[in-house]
């Protein structure tokens, strides 16, 4: 299972206008590559990379995307187009680095504690600007995928959302945690009451559920 213990993904609010070839969560990598080629869009090299860009809303990779990746705020390690599978090759290996991606159609997004290795590809999630997102985790920091969540204020149900393959849920409008207690329920987990984003982990976006 995915875990936040190795690398903390910090998704800053961003403006999502990804192309049609990347916004369908039902497409696998091979289908995305085929769609990218058929669309006639220019892409980066079709070769294994160090980093894959993921659409935090759909969970899919983002191919053919203009992007700049820096270590910290200034050292450029990649500038160009992501490949047909959403991967990019960094200028050099990194160790326990903070990667910042600035991509066309998305706001800056970060991957902390990033270390490249030959046997794996780092994942960096790009989140949309509008609305508010939550990363749904268990007590061990593992991603909770495909979990139906019900959000209540008093007797009113204010939202029912299902976590995606990256364990993310999104509110289309403003975030609901503005002082009034919100009870979050999910089958198989203990209810959680949240009144403020300060209760949602260090990043203000992490919702931890405890199994019953």
Backbone as a printed PyTorch tensor [residue, N CA C, xyz], in Angstrom:
tensor([[[  0.8400,  -1.1970,   0.0000],
         [  0.0000,   0.0000,   0.0000],
         [  0.8740,   1.2440,   0.0000]],

        [[  0.3210,   2.2890,  -0.5780],
         [  1.0690,   3.5280,  -0.5910],
         [  1.1800,   4.0640,   0.8240]],

        [[  2.2350,   4.7920,   1.1240],
         [  2.4190,   5.3580,   2.4520],
         [  3.0230,   6.7340,   2.3540]],

        [[  2.6820,   7.5860,   3.3300],
         [  3.2650,   8.9170,   3.3820],
         [  4.5540,   8.9340,   4.1810]],

        [[  4.9580,   7.8040,   4.7650],
         [  6.1340,   7.8150,   5.6220],
         [  7.3990,   8.0490,   4.8200]],

        [[  7.4640,   7.5270,   3.5900],
         [  8.6760,   7.6850,   2.7870],
         [  8.8120,   9.0600,   2.1990]],

        [[  7.7210,   9.5850,   1.6780],
         [  7.7850,  10.8980,   1.0360],
         [  6.4580,  11.5880,   1.2200]],

        [[  6.4900,  12.7730,   1.7640],
         [  5.2800,  13.5360,   2.0160],
         [  4.9330,  14.3470,   0.7950]],

        [[  3.7660,  14.0870,   0.2530],
         [  3.3120,  14.8270,  -0.9090],
         [  2.5150,  16.0140,  -0.4360]],

        [[  2.9470,  17.1990,  -0.8200],
         [  2.2500,  18.4170,  -0.4480],
         [  1.6240,  18.9930,  -1.6950]],

        [[  0.3200,  18.9820,  -1.7600],
         [ -0.3790,  19.4910,  -2.9250],
         [ -0.8380,  20.8970,  -2.6320]],

        [[ -0.2510,  21.8620,  -3.3120],
         [ -0.6850,  23.2310,  -3.1620],
         [ -1.8880,  23.4540,  -4.0470]],

        [[ -2.7010,  24.4450,  -3.7340],
         [ -3.8600,  24.7190,  -4.5680],
         [ -3.3860,  25.0810,  -5.9530]],

        [[ -4.1080,  24.5740,  -6.9600],
         [ -3.6270,  24.7080,  -8.3210],
         [ -4.7740,  24.8620,  -9.2850]],

        [[ -4.4500,  25.3160, -10.4940],
         [ -5.4550,  25.5500, -11.5170],
         [ -5.4230,  24.4090, -12.5070]],

        [[ -6.4580,  23.5680, -12.5350],
         [ -6.4260,  22.3560, -13.3390],
         [ -7.1660,  22.5460, -14.6410]],

        [[ -6.4140,  22.5150, -15.7390],
         [ -7.0130,  22.5480, -17.0630],
         [ -6.3100,  21.5350, -17.9410]],

        [[ -6.0970,  20.3290, -17.4000],
         [ -5.3760,  19.3020, -18.1380],
         [ -6.1530,  18.9100, -19.3770]],

        [[ -5.4190,  18.4800, -20.4300],
         [ -6.0380,  18.1310, -21.6900],
         [ -6.8940,  16.8930, -21.5910]],

        [[ -7.7090,  16.6840, -22.6100],
         [ -8.6670,  15.5910, -22.5800],
         [ -7.9900,  14.2340, -22.5400]],

        [[ -6.7650,  14.1410, -23.0500],
         [ -6.1150,  12.8390, -23.0720],
         [ -5.6600,  12.4060, -21.6930]],

        [[ -5.6790,  13.3150, -20.7070],
         [ -5.1730,  12.9410, -19.3900],
         [ -6.2180,  13.0170, -18.3020]],

        [[ -7.4660,  13.3860, -18.6280],
         [ -8.4030,  13.6120, -17.5450],
         [ -9.4300,  12.4990, -17.4030]],

        [[ -9.1830,  11.3280, -17.9880],
         [-10.0850,  10.2000, -17.8330],
         [ -9.4000,   9.1350, -16.9950]],

        [[ -9.8840,   8.9280, -15.7760],
         [ -9.2370,   7.9960, -14.8560],
         [ -9.3190,   6.5640, -15.3520]],

        [[-10.1720,   6.2790, -16.3440],
         [-10.3270,   4.9180, -16.8240],
         [ -9.2190,   4.5170, -17.7850]],

        [[ -8.4350,   5.4620, -18.2550],
         [ -7.3650,   5.1500, -19.1900],
         [ -6.1480,   4.6260, -18.4490]],

        [[ -5.5940,   3.4850, -18.8980],
         [ -4.3400,   3.0320, -18.3270],
         [ -3.1940,   3.6960, -19.0860]],

        [[ -1.9450,   3.4030, -18.6930],
         [ -0.8070,   4.0950, -19.2890],
         [ -0.7110,   3.8630, -20.7890]],

        [[ -0.9530,   2.6230, -21.2490],
         [ -0.8470,   2.3460, -22.6750],
         [ -1.9190,   3.0910, -23.4570]],

        [[ -3.1180,   3.1820, -22.8920],
         [ -4.1970,   3.9080, -23.5590],
         [ -3.8900,   5.3940, -23.6150]],

        [[ -3.2930,   5.9280, -22.5500],
         [ -2.9250,   7.3420, -22.5360],
         [ -1.8760,   7.6270, -23.6100]],

        [[ -0.9060,   6.7060, -23.7240],
         [  0.1490,   6.8910, -24.7180],
         [ -0.4420,   6.9010, -26.1240]],

        [[ -1.3590,   5.9570, -26.3920],
         [ -2.0050,   5.8980, -27.7010],
         [ -2.8130,   7.1580, -27.9660]],

        [[ -3.5610,   7.6120, -26.9450],
         [ -4.3720,   8.8190, -27.1020],
         [ -3.5010,  10.0340, -27.3740]],

        [[ -2.3550,  10.1010, -26.7000],
         [ -1.4460,  11.2270, -26.9010],
         [ -0.9290,  11.2620, -28.3320]],

        [[ -0.5670,  10.0880, -28.8550],
         [ -0.0470,  10.0280, -30.2180],
         [ -1.1230,  10.3850, -31.2340]],

        [[ -2.3470,   9.8770, -31.0170],
         [ -3.4330,  10.1510, -31.9540],
         [ -3.8260,  11.6210, -31.9440]],

        [[ -3.6730,  12.2680, -30.7990],
         [ -4.0850,  13.6650, -30.6990],
         [ -3.1590,  14.5940, -31.4790]],

        [[ -1.9580,  14.0980, -31.7890],
         [ -1.0000,  14.9290, -32.5040],
         [ -0.2660,  15.9030, -31.6110]],

        [[ -0.4700,  15.8150, -30.3050],
         [  0.2140,  16.7130, -29.3890],
         [  1.6860,  16.3520, -29.2950]],

        [[  2.5020,  17.3680, -29.1530],
         [  3.9290,  17.1390, -28.9610],
         [  4.1620,  16.6360, -27.5460]],

        [[  5.0130,  15.6270, -27.4170],
         [  5.3060,  15.0380, -26.1130],
         [  6.8090,  14.9880, -25.8920]],

        [[  7.1820,  14.7510, -24.6460],
         [  8.5750,  14.5100, -24.3310],
         [  8.9690,  13.1050, -24.7640]],

        [[ 10.2270,  12.7150, -24.5300],
         [ 10.7060,  11.3960, -24.9480],
         [  9.8890,  10.2680, -24.3320]],

        [[  9.6550,   9.2270, -25.1300],
         [  8.9570,   8.0450, -24.6360],
         [ 10.0010,   7.1020, -24.0440]],

        [[ 10.4690,   7.4540, -22.8570],
         [ 11.5340,   6.6920, -22.2020],
         [ 11.2890,   6.7140, -20.6980]],

        [[ 11.8060,   5.7170, -19.9890],
         [ 11.6400,   5.7050, -18.5320],
         [ 12.2120,   6.9660, -17.9010]],

        [[ 11.5240,   7.4810, -16.8970],
         [ 11.9710,   8.6880, -16.2150],
         [ 12.1800,   8.4460, -14.7330]],

        [[ 12.5580,   9.5160, -14.0350],
         [ 12.7400,   9.4440, -12.5850],
         [ 11.4650,   9.8130, -11.8340]],

        [[ 10.5770,  10.5410, -12.5360],
         [  9.4250,  11.1460, -11.8790],
         [  8.2190,  11.0550, -12.8030]],

        [[  7.0670,  10.6650, -12.2500],
         [  5.8340,  10.6590, -13.0250],
         [  4.8830,  11.6880, -12.4290]],

        [[  4.2630,  12.4710, -13.2960],
         [  3.2930,  13.4810, -12.8810],
         [  1.9040,  12.8570, -12.8820]],

        [[  1.1980,  12.9980, -11.7660],
         [ -0.1250,  12.4080, -11.6180],
         [ -1.1710,  13.4950, -11.4130]],

        [[ -2.3290,  13.3000, -12.0230],
         [ -3.4630,  14.1790, -11.7970],
         [ -4.1200,  13.7400, -10.4920]],

        [[ -4.0570,  14.5780,  -9.4760],
         [ -4.5680,  14.1970,  -8.1620],
         [ -6.0690,  13.9700,  -8.1640]],

        [[ -6.7710,  14.5420,  -9.1400],
         [ -8.2180,  14.3750,  -9.2030],
         [ -8.6080,  13.0170,  -9.7640]],

        [[ -7.9550,  12.5990, -10.8490],
         [ -8.3140,  11.3440, -11.5080],
         [ -7.4260,  10.1820, -11.0880]],

        [[ -6.2290,  10.4740, -10.6160],
         [ -5.2740,   9.4270, -10.2700],
         [ -4.4310,   8.9740, -11.4380]],

        [[ -4.6860,   9.5060, -12.6390],
         [ -3.9400,   9.0960, -13.8210],
         [ -2.7170,   9.9570, -14.0710]],

        [[ -1.8210,   9.4490, -14.9160],
         [ -0.6370,  10.2170, -15.2840],
         [ -1.0300,  11.3580, -16.2210]],

        [[ -0.1500,  12.3640, -16.3200],
         [ -0.4280,  13.5510, -17.1390],
         [  0.6170,  13.6250, -18.2500]],

        [[  0.2950,  13.1290, -19.4510],
         [  1.2710,  13.1180, -20.5470],
         [  1.3500,  14.4500, -21.2740]],

        [[  2.4880,  14.6610, -21.9440],
         [  2.6600,  15.7770, -22.8870],
         [  2.4150,  17.1260, -22.2280]],

        [[  2.8310,  17.2720, -20.9890],
         [  2.5440,  18.4790, -20.2180],
         [  3.7950,  19.3410, -20.0880]],

        [[  3.7440,  20.6210, -20.4680],
         [  4.8800,  21.5140, -20.2210],
         [  5.0940,  21.6710, -18.7150]],

        [[  6.3000,  21.4070, -18.2450],
         [  6.5440,  21.4230, -16.8040],
         [  7.9910,  21.8060, -16.5170]],

        [[  8.1820,  22.4950, -15.4110],
         [  9.5150,  22.7680, -14.8800],
         [  9.5970,  22.1610, -13.4950]],

        [[ 10.6440,  21.3730, -13.2630],
         [ 10.8490,  20.7450, -11.9580],
         [ 12.1320,  21.2990, -11.3610]],

        [[ 12.0260,  21.8340, -10.1630],
         [ 13.1990,  22.3680,  -9.4750],
         [ 13.4400,  21.6090,  -8.1800]],

        [[ 14.6840,  21.6550,  -7.7260],
         [ 15.0140,  21.1970,  -6.3800],
         [ 15.0560,  22.4460,  -5.5170]],

        [[ 14.1950,  22.4910,  -4.5210],
         [ 14.0080,  23.7390,  -3.8040],
         [ 13.2530,  24.7080,  -4.6960]],

        [[ 13.5840,  25.9680,  -4.5950],
         [ 12.8440,  26.9780,  -5.3500],
         [ 13.5820,  27.5020,  -6.5770]],

        [[ 14.8090,  27.0210,  -6.8210],
         [ 15.5690,  27.6650,  -7.8940],
         [ 16.3560,  26.7270,  -8.7960]],

        [[ 16.8760,  25.6100,  -8.2950],
         [ 17.7360,  24.7490,  -9.1050],
         [ 16.8990,  23.9030, -10.0600]],

        [[ 16.9690,  24.2100, -11.3590],
         [ 16.1440,  23.5300, -12.3530],
         [ 16.7390,  22.1600, -12.6790]],

        [[ 15.9420,  21.0980, -12.4860],
         [ 16.3670,  19.7370, -12.7900],
         [ 15.6340,  19.1640, -13.9960]],

        [[ 14.5820,  19.8390, -14.4440],
         [ 13.9060,  19.4520, -15.6850],
         [ 13.0780,  20.6270, -16.1720]],

        [[ 13.1350,  20.8560, -17.4850],
         [ 12.2450,  21.8260, -18.1220],
         [ 11.9150,  21.3000, -19.5090]],

        [[ 10.6420,  21.0640, -19.7610],
         [ 10.2380,  20.5300, -21.0560],
         [  8.8720,  19.8970, -20.9640]],

        [[  8.6340,  18.8920, -21.8220],
         [  7.3470,  18.2080, -21.8750],
         [  7.4540,  16.8340, -21.2300]],

        [[  6.4450,  16.4660, -20.4640],
         [  6.4040,  15.0990, -19.9500],
         [  6.1660,  14.1430, -21.1140]],

        [[  6.5830,  12.8990, -20.9390],
         [  6.4420,  11.9050, -21.9950],
         [  5.0180,  11.3940, -22.1150]],

        [[  4.7700,  10.4710, -23.0600],
         [  3.4200,   9.9300, -23.2680],
         [  2.8470,   9.2280, -22.0490]],

        [[  3.7180,   8.8030, -21.1320],
         [  3.2440,   8.1680, -19.8980],
         [  3.3670,   9.0930, -18.6940]],

        [[  3.5870,  10.3750, -18.9510],
         [  3.6360,  11.3550, -17.8750],
         [  4.9500,  11.4060, -17.1240]],

        [[  5.9970,  10.7540, -17.6540],
         [  7.2670,  10.6950, -16.9440],
         [  8.2440,  11.7600, -17.4430]],

        [[  9.1460,  12.1660, -16.5430],
         [ 10.2230,  13.0890, -16.8970],
         [ 11.5260,  12.5490, -16.3240]],

        [[ 12.6410,  12.8780, -17.0030],
         [ 13.9670,  12.4540, -16.5630],
         [ 14.6820,  13.6490, -15.9540]],

        [[ 15.0330,  13.5560, -14.6810],
         [ 15.6910,  14.6610, -13.9990],
         [ 17.1390,  14.7990, -14.4520]],

        [[ 17.6710,  16.0060, -14.3020],
         [ 19.0310,  16.3140, -14.7330],
         [ 20.0610,  15.4610, -14.0020]],

        [[ 19.7980,  15.1650, -12.7340],
         [ 20.7290,  14.3920, -11.9160],
         [ 19.9500,  13.7210, -10.7920]],

        [[ 20.5250,  12.6930, -10.1730],
         [ 19.8510,  12.0570,  -9.0360],
         [ 19.6550,  13.0480,  -7.8890]],

        [[ 18.6410,  12.7950,  -7.0750],
         [ 18.3960,  13.6260,  -5.8960],
         [ 18.2730,  12.7260,  -4.6780]],

        [[ 18.5540,  13.2960,  -3.5150],
         [ 18.4510,  12.5450,  -2.2690],
         [ 17.8250,  13.4280,  -1.2030]],

        [[ 16.7140,  12.9590,  -0.6510],
         [ 15.9750,  13.6680,   0.3940],
         [ 15.7430,  15.1320,  -0.0050]],

        [[ 15.3290,  15.3160,  -1.2420],
         [ 15.1650,  16.6590,  -1.7960],
         [ 13.6940,  17.0720,  -1.7960]],

        [[ 13.4800,  18.3710,  -1.8760],
         [ 12.1260,  18.9080,  -2.0600],
         [ 11.9840,  19.2890,  -3.5260]],

        [[ 11.1790,  18.5040,  -4.2500],
         [ 10.9390,  18.7760,  -5.6590],
         [  9.7100,  19.6610,  -5.8070]],

        [[  9.8120,  20.6640,  -6.6610],
         [  8.7000,  21.5710,  -6.9310],
         [  8.4080,  21.5210,  -8.4250]],

        [[  7.1720,  21.1910,  -8.7790],
         [  6.7650,  21.1300, -10.1820],
         [  5.8340,  22.2880, -10.4980]],

        [[  6.1930,  23.0420, -11.5370],
         [  5.3390,  24.1180, -12.0390],
         [  4.9260,  23.7070, -13.4440]],

        [[  3.6440,  23.3770, -13.6040],
         [  3.1670,  22.8080, -14.8600],
         [  2.0510,  23.6520, -15.4450]],

        [[  2.0070,  23.6880, -16.7550],
         [  0.9690,  24.4080, -17.4700],
         [ -0.3970,  23.8490, -17.0850]],

        [[ -1.2800,  24.7080, -16.5770],
         [ -2.5980,  24.2570, -16.1690],
         [ -2.6850,  23.8210, -14.7270]],

        [[ -1.5850,  23.8310, -14.0090],
         [ -1.5640,  23.4630, -12.5940],
         [ -0.7110,  24.4760, -11.8360]],

        [[ -1.0110,  24.6400, -10.5670],
         [ -0.1850,  25.5030,  -9.7250],
         [  0.9840,  24.7030,  -9.1530]],

        [[  1.9870,  25.3670,  -8.5810],
         [  3.1340,  24.6440,  -8.0300],
         [  2.7170,  23.5520,  -7.0470]],

        [[  3.3360,  22.3920,  -7.1890],
         [  3.0810,  21.2560,  -6.3060],
         [  4.4170,  20.6840,  -5.8640]],

        [[  4.4380,  20.1030,  -4.6910],
         [  5.7000,  19.6640,  -4.1020],
         [  5.7030,  18.1850,  -3.7570]],

        [[  6.8940,  17.6140,  -3.7940],
         [  7.1510,  16.2780,  -3.2660],
         [  8.3500,  16.3970,  -2.3470]],

        [[  8.1360,  16.1570,  -1.0690],
         [  9.2060,  16.3020,  -0.0900],
         [  9.9320,  14.9820,   0.1390]],

        [[ 11.1610,  15.0880,   0.6060],
         [ 11.9550,  13.9140,   0.9740],
         [ 12.1200,  12.9560,  -0.2070]],

        [[ 12.3120,  13.5090,  -1.3990],
         [ 12.3840,  12.7020,  -2.6190],
         [ 13.8010,  12.1900,  -2.8560]],

        [[ 13.9090,  10.8800,  -3.1020],
         [ 15.1890,  10.2540,  -3.4160],
         [ 15.0110,   9.3730,  -4.6440]],

        [[ 15.7930,   9.6120,  -5.6780],
         [ 15.6970,   8.8060,  -6.8890],
         [ 16.3950,   7.4620,  -6.6850]],

        [[ 15.9020,   6.4530,  -7.4020],
         [ 16.4890,   5.1150,  -7.3510],
         [ 16.2270,   4.4250,  -8.6810]],

        [[ 17.1000,   3.4850,  -9.0480],
         [ 16.9840,   2.8180, -10.3390],
         [ 15.7370,   1.9500, -10.4390]],

        [[ 15.2720,   1.4300,  -9.3190],
         [ 14.1880,   0.4520,  -9.3560],
         [ 12.8070,   1.0420,  -9.0930]],

        [[ 12.6820,   2.3720,  -9.0560],
         [ 11.3620,   2.9510,  -8.8370],
         [ 11.2790,   4.3480,  -9.4330]],

        [[ 10.0390,   4.7770,  -9.6620],
         [  9.7650,   6.1020, -10.2040],
         [  9.0210,   6.9050,  -9.1480]],

        [[  9.5110,   8.0950,  -8.8580],
         [  8.8430,   8.9610,  -7.8930],
         [  7.5130,   9.4510,  -8.4560]],

        [[  6.5540,   9.6880,  -7.5770],
         [  5.2400,  10.1790,  -7.9840],
         [  5.0010,  11.5640,  -7.3940]],

        [[  4.6030,  12.4950,  -8.2410],
         [  4.2830,  13.8430,  -7.7800],
         [  2.8730,  14.1880,  -8.2470]],

        [[  2.0050,  14.4820,  -7.2900],
         [  0.6060,  14.7550,  -7.5900],
         [  0.3710,  16.2420,  -7.8530]],

        [[ -0.4140,  16.5200,  -8.8840],
         [ -0.8020,  17.8810,  -9.2340],
         [ -2.2900,  18.0400,  -8.9330]],

        [[ -2.6180,  18.9690,  -8.0390],
         [ -4.0090,  19.1320,  -7.6120],
         [ -4.6410,  20.3640,  -8.2450]],

        [[ -5.9630,  20.3460,  -8.4100],
         [ -6.6450,  21.5060,  -8.9840],
         [ -6.7000,  22.6690,  -8.0090]],

        [[ -6.8690,  23.8630,  -8.5590],
         [ -6.8880,  25.0660,  -7.7270],
         [ -8.2100,  25.2440,  -7.0050]],

        [[ -9.2900,  24.9590,  -7.6900],
         [-10.5990,  25.2290,  -7.1130],
         [-10.9690,  24.1690,  -6.0920]],

        [[-11.6020,  24.6130,  -5.0140],
         [-12.0800,  23.6720,  -4.0210],
         [-11.0320,  23.3070,  -2.9820]],

        [[-11.2730,  22.2000,  -2.3100],
         [-10.4310,  21.7660,  -1.1970],
         [-10.2730,  20.2580,  -1.2810]],

        [[ -9.0680,  19.7640,  -0.9720],
         [ -8.7990,  18.3360,  -1.0770],
         [ -8.3740,  17.7490,   0.2580]],

        [[ -8.6190,  16.4420,   0.3980],
         [ -8.1770,  15.6790,   1.5590],
         [ -7.4910,  14.4030,   1.0910]],

        [[ -6.4360,  14.0250,   1.7920],
         [ -5.7790,  12.7340,   1.5900],
         [ -6.2410,  11.8200,   2.7260]],

        [[ -6.8560,  10.6820,   2.3850],
         [ -7.4590,   9.7950,   3.3820],
         [ -6.4790,   8.6740,   3.7240]],

        [[ -6.1170,   8.5840,   5.0090],
         [ -5.0840,   7.6530,   5.4630],
         [ -5.5890,   6.8050,   6.6260]],

        [[ -4.9220,   5.6550,   6.8280],
         [ -5.1750,   4.9110,   8.0550],
         [ -4.1330,   5.3160,   9.0990]],

        [[ -4.1780,   4.6830,  10.2570],
         [ -3.2900,   5.0640,  11.3440],
         [ -1.8240,   4.8190,  11.0760]],

        [[ -1.5140,   3.9800,  10.0660],
         [ -0.1290,   3.6890,   9.7070],
         [  0.3770,   4.5980,   8.5920]],

        [[ -0.4720,   5.4980,   8.1320],
         [ -0.0800,   6.3850,   7.0500],
         [ -0.3120,   5.8130,   5.6690]],

        [[ -0.9970,   4.6650,   5.5750],
         [ -1.2880,   4.0530,   4.2790],
         [ -2.4890,   4.7150,   3.6180]],

        [[ -2.4680,   4.7690,   2.2930],
         [ -3.5710,   5.3430,   1.5410],
         [ -4.8230,   4.4730,   1.6830]],

        [[ -5.9650,   5.1100,   1.9030],
         [ -7.2540,   4.4260,   1.9210],
         [ -7.9820,   4.7780,   0.6250]],

        [[ -7.9600,   3.8400,  -0.3020],
         [ -8.5400,   4.0510,  -1.6240],
         [ -9.9540,   3.5000,  -1.6910]],

        [[-10.7800,   4.1170,  -2.5170],
         [-12.1420,   3.6450,  -2.7810],
         [-12.9590,   3.5200,  -1.4940]],

        [[-12.8300,   4.5080,  -0.6300],
         [-13.5940,   4.5490,   0.6200],
         [-14.6640,   5.6310,   0.5040]],

        [[-15.9110,   5.2620,   0.7790],
         [-17.0190,   6.2050,   0.7280],
         [-17.0890,   6.9730,   2.0470]],

        [[-17.0290,   8.3070,   1.9650],
         [-17.0430,   9.1640,   3.1440],
         [-18.3110,  10.0050,   3.1560]],

        [[-18.9220,  10.1120,   4.3360],
         [-20.0830,  10.9770,   4.5200],
         [-19.7160,  12.0770,   5.5060]],

        [[-19.9500,  13.3280,   5.1110],
         [-19.6220,  14.4900,   5.9350],
         [-20.9230,  15.1050,   6.4410]],

        [[-21.0210,  15.2660,   7.7720],
         [-22.2460,  15.7730,   8.3770],
         [-21.9650,  16.9640,   9.2830]],

        [[-22.8590,  17.9410,   9.2390],
         [-22.8910,  19.0210,  10.2220],
         [-24.2470,  18.9540,  10.9000]],

        [[-24.2390,  18.5380,  12.1660],
         [-25.5030,  18.2800,  12.8340],
         [-26.2150,  17.1320,  12.1430]],

        [[-27.4830,  17.3540,  11.7900],
         [-28.2630,  16.3180,  11.1100],
         [-28.1370,  16.4080,   9.5920]],

        [[-27.4400,  17.4230,   9.1010],
         [-27.3500,  17.6530,   7.6560],
         [-26.1430,  16.9460,   7.0440]],

        [[-26.3800,  16.2280,   5.9610],
         [-25.2920,  15.6410,   5.1780],
         [-24.8210,  16.6990,   4.1850]],

        [[-23.5810,  17.1530,   4.3350],
         [-23.0830,  18.2290,   3.4730],
         [-22.3040,  17.6980,   2.2730]],

        [[-21.8570,  16.4410,   2.3460],
         [-21.1380,  15.8640,   1.2020],
         [-21.0140,  14.3600,   1.3750]],

        [[-21.0050,  13.6530,   0.2510],
         [-20.6830,  12.2340,   0.2060],
         [-19.6610,  12.0480,  -0.9090]],

        [[-18.4620,  11.6420,  -0.5360],
         [-17.3520,  11.5710,  -1.4800],
         [-16.6500,  10.2270,  -1.3540]],

        [[-16.0740,   9.7550,  -2.4700],
         [-15.3240,   8.5000,  -2.4730],
         [-13.8700,   8.7870,  -2.8160]],

        [[-12.9530,   8.2430,  -2.0240],
         [-11.5270,   8.4660,  -2.2830],
         [-11.1100,   7.7610,  -3.5690]],

        [[-10.2150,   8.4010,  -4.3310],
         [ -9.7800,   7.8330,  -5.6020],
         [ -8.5510,   6.9440,  -5.4110]],

        [[ -7.8860,   6.5870,  -6.5070],
         [ -6.7420,   5.6730,  -6.4300],
         [ -5.5570,   6.2710,  -5.6850]],

        [[ -5.5370,   7.5950,  -5.5370],
         [ -4.4920,   8.2570,  -4.7610],
         [ -4.9780,   8.6150,  -3.3630]],

        [[ -6.1530,   8.0890,  -2.9900],
         [ -6.7640,   8.3180,  -1.6750],
         [ -7.1780,   9.7700,  -1.4700]],

        [[ -7.4620,  10.4780,  -2.5540],
         [ -7.8730,  11.8740,  -2.4610],
         [ -9.3790,  12.0190,  -2.6100]],

        [[ -9.9470,  12.9890,  -1.8980],
         [-11.3200,  13.4310,  -2.1330],
         [-11.2910,  14.9500,  -2.2860]],

        [[-12.2470,  15.4750,  -3.0560],
         [-12.2540,  16.9040,  -3.3560],
         [-13.6200,  17.5140,  -3.1000]],

        [[-13.6020,  18.7020,  -2.5090],
         [-14.7950,  19.5260,  -2.3840],
         [-14.7440,  20.5710,  -3.4960]],

        [[-15.7930,  20.6310,  -4.2930],
         [-15.8010,  21.5710,  -5.4120],
         [-15.8240,  23.0120,  -4.9290]],

        [[-16.4760,  23.2620,  -3.8010],
         [-16.5310,  24.6140,  -3.2570],
         [-15.4770,  24.8200,  -2.1920]],

        [[-15.7420,  25.7330,  -1.2920],
         [-14.7770,  26.0170,  -0.2280],
         [-14.7470,  24.8730,   0.7740]],

        [[-13.6770,  24.8110,   1.5400],
         [-13.5350,  23.7440,   2.5300],
         [-14.5710,  23.9240,   3.6420]],

        [[-15.1000,  22.8180,   4.1750],
         [-16.2010,  22.8920,   5.1370],
         [-15.7730,  23.0440,   6.5890]],

        [[-14.4670,  23.0420,   6.8550],
         [-13.9880,  23.0410,   8.2340],
         [-13.6880,  24.4650,   8.6820]],

        [[-14.7350,  25.1870,   9.0370],
         [-14.5880,  26.6110,   9.3560],
         [-15.0980,  26.9480,  10.7500]],

        [[-14.9070,  26.0310,  11.6890],
         [-15.3010,  26.2950,  13.0690],
         [-16.4470,  25.4410,  13.5540]],

        [[-17.3670,  25.0940,  12.6510],
         [-18.4730,  24.2160,  13.0220],
         [-18.0240,  22.7620,  12.9120]],

        [[-18.2850,  21.9400,  13.9250],
         [-17.8420,  20.5400,  13.8780],
         [-18.4320,  19.7880,  12.6850]],

        [[-17.5840,  19.0430,  12.0010],
         [-18.0010,  18.1850,  10.8980],
         [-17.6850,  16.7460,  11.2890]],

        [[-18.6990,  15.8940,  11.2750],
         [-18.5050,  14.4790,  11.5830],
         [-18.3230,  13.7250,  10.2720]],

        [[-17.2390,  12.9620,  10.1880],
         [-16.9150,  12.2070,   8.9790],
         [-17.0880,  10.7240,   9.2820]],

        [[-17.9280,  10.0670,   8.4870],
         [-18.2330,   8.6590,   8.7040],
         [-17.8310,   7.8360,   7.4910]],

        [[-17.3550,   6.6140,   7.7470],
         [-17.0270,   5.6610,   6.6880],
         [-17.2510,   4.2610,   7.2340]],

        [[-17.8200,   3.3920,   6.4200],
         [-18.1060,   2.0260,   6.8530],
         [-16.8040,   1.3190,   7.2330]],

        [[-16.7960,   0.7280,   8.4320],
         [-15.6280,  -0.0030,   8.8970],
         [-14.6300,   0.8410,   9.6680]],

        [[-14.9300,   2.1490,   9.8130],
         [-14.0200,   3.0510,  10.5150],
         [-14.7810,   3.8360,  11.5830]],

        [[-14.0540,   4.2590,  12.6050],
         [-14.6580,   5.0730,  13.6460],
         [-14.9350,   6.4780,  13.1160]],

        [[-16.0680,   7.0870,  13.5080],
         [-16.3480,   8.4610,  13.0840],
         [-15.2680,   9.4180,  13.5820]],

        [[-15.0080,  10.4480,  12.7910],
         [-14.0260,  11.4690,  13.1440],
         [-14.7230,  12.8260,  13.1170]],

        [[-14.4580,  13.6500,  14.1310],
         [-15.0080,  15.0040,  14.1590],
         [-13.8890,  16.0030,  13.9220]],

        [[-14.0920,  16.8710,  12.9290],
         [-13.0930,  17.8790,  12.5690],
         [-13.7730,  19.2430,  12.5470]],

        [[-13.1680,  20.2180,  13.2210],
         [-13.7190,  21.5760,  13.2460],
         [-12.8650,  22.5720,  12.4800]],

        [[-11.5830,  22.2470,  12.2930],
         [-10.6550,  23.1860,  11.6660],
         [ -9.6110,  22.4250,  10.8660]],

        [[ -9.0680,  23.0680,   9.8240],
         [ -8.0130,  22.4320,   9.0340],
         [ -6.7600,  22.1900,   9.8670]],

        [[ -6.6290,  22.8850,  10.9900],
         [ -5.4790,  22.6610,  11.8680],
         [ -5.4950,  21.2610,  12.4670]],

        [[ -6.6350,  20.5840,  12.3870],
         [ -6.7670,  19.2220,  12.8980],
         [ -6.4940,  18.1800,  11.8210]],

        [[ -6.0890,  18.6190,  10.6370],
         [ -5.8880,  17.7150,   9.5060],
         [ -4.4070,  17.5410,   9.1820]],

        [[ -3.6400,  17.1660,  10.1710],
         [ -2.2230,  16.9050,   9.9700],
         [ -1.4160,  18.1720,   9.7810]],

        [[ -0.1090,  17.9960,   9.6150],
         [  0.7930,  19.1380,   9.4700],
         [  0.5270,  19.9290,   8.1950]],

        [[  0.0340,  19.2460,   7.1560],
         [ -0.1940,  19.9210,   5.8820],
         [ -1.5940,  20.5090,   5.7590]],

        [[ -2.4750,  20.2350,   6.7410],
         [ -3.8360,  20.7460,   6.6810],
         [ -4.7210,  20.0240,   5.6930]],

        [[ -4.2900,  18.8380,   5.2250],
         [ -5.0580,  18.0940,   4.2230],
         [ -5.1350,  16.5960,   4.5130]],

        [[ -4.5900,  16.1330,   5.6180],
         [ -4.5150,  14.6960,   5.8930],
         [ -5.6050,  14.2730,   6.8760]],

        [[ -6.4820,  13.3980,   6.4120],
         [ -7.5600,  12.8620,   7.2430],
         [ -7.2050,  11.4280,   7.6200]],

        [[ -7.0260,  11.1760,   8.9090],
         [ -6.6560,   9.8430,   9.3800],
         [ -7.8700,   9.1490,   9.9770]],

        [[ -8.1530,   7.9370,   9.4890],
         [ -9.2720,   7.1400,   9.9720],
         [ -8.7470,   5.9340,  10.7490]],

        [[ -9.4780,   5.5700,  11.7980],
         [ -9.1260,   4.4140,  12.6270],
         [-10.1550,   3.3170,  12.4100]],

        [[ -9.6800,   2.1210,  12.1220],
         [-10.5970,   1.0030,  11.8820],
         [-11.3230,   0.6130,  13.1680]],

        [[-12.5590,   0.1730,  13.0020],
         [-13.3630,  -0.2470,  14.1520],
         [-12.9080,  -1.6070,  14.6670]]])
